[in-house]
Every structure is written in structure tokens, then in C-alpha cells.
């Protein structure tokens, strides 16, 4: 499901995946940043490119902030990057 969301060229809704009929807003940091973004591209998207609907943010903090403020939003980061943000709670796979 994550791969489909991040490869999409159009806005999807969570009901496609069994959730509520809320638009999915997907966020990522820029590909030029490297690190976690490159790992995500290689391992999750299998070296494909982000879809046109994915929005770029400059920092982990901004991604977390927007995800917290935007209904239906999704963002990713490494545990070391995310766990320091007090409003985010990790979820099991």
C-alpha cells in the first residue's frame, strides 16, 4: 500500500485501503537529501520515482508538522529522525 501511495500520480483516498474516505496527502523530503530518502526509493519503491502527487518538505520536522496538521497525511523517516518528535507515535507493521 505504501508503494502505491508514493508512486501515485493522482490523489488517492484512504478508503481504497480500507480506511475512511479521506484524501491521502503524502510527504517526503527531496531526493537530493539522500540517506533515508534513498533507502525508501531503493527498498520500498524498488528504485522507481515518486509520483507527481507526493509533496516535498525541507526537513523531518516540517514533514512531521504537516502530517500532524493535515487529515489523511502520511510521511516517513527513520526511527532516529522521527522518535524525537513528541507528537508522533510509532506503529507496528
N, C-alpha and C positions, 0 to 999 in steps of 0.2 A: 504494500500500500504506500509506503514512504516513497519508493521509487516512482510509482505512478504519479504521486503528488508533485514531486520535484522535477519530473520530466514533462509535465503538462504544459501545453501552450495556451490553455484556457483555464478559467477559474472553475474549480471543482467544488462540490459541496460534501459535507461530512456524511450525508445520508447515503452516498454511493458506497461508503464503507460501514454502514450500519449505525451511524450516528444521527444527530439532528440535521434538519435541512438548513444548515448554516454554511455560508461560503468559507472555503479554506483559503487563508492568506498565508503563503509560505515565504519564509525569510531565510536568507543565507548571507554570509559575508562574501566579499568579492573573491573570485578565483585567484587573483594576484596575491592574496594574503598567504596562501599556501597552508601548510600544516593540516589542521582538521578538515578544512575545505577540500584539499587534495585527497585526503583519505576518504571522505564522503563521496567524492566524484569517482574515485577508483573502486571502492568496495561496495557502495550502495547503488550508485548509478552505473556501475560497471563501465567506467571511462566515457560515458555519454556526457552531454552538456545539459545544464539547467534549462528547463523550459522557459518560455517567454513570460509566463505568469509569476515566476519567482522574483521576489523583490530583494535587492541588495541593501545591506546595512553596513555601516563602517566599523562597528565594534560589537563584541559579545554583549556588552551592557545594553547597547541600543536594541539589539535583537531580542534580548530578554524583556526589556521595557516594552517594546511594541507587541510582543507576544502576550504579555500580561494585560495590555490595554486594548487588544483587538480580539473581539469574539471570533473563535474559529481559527486563530492563528497557530502556526507551527514554526519552530526554529530548532536547530540542533547545535551542539557543541560538545566538546569533550567534558568529562566529569570534572576535571580540574578547572575548566573555564566556567562551567555552569554552577557548580555547587556553592561557589562563593556568593551567588546571587540569592538573597534571602527570600524572594518571592517565588522561587522555582523549587518544585519538589520532584525528585527523580521518580520515574515509574518503571516497574519491572517490564521485561519483554513479554 
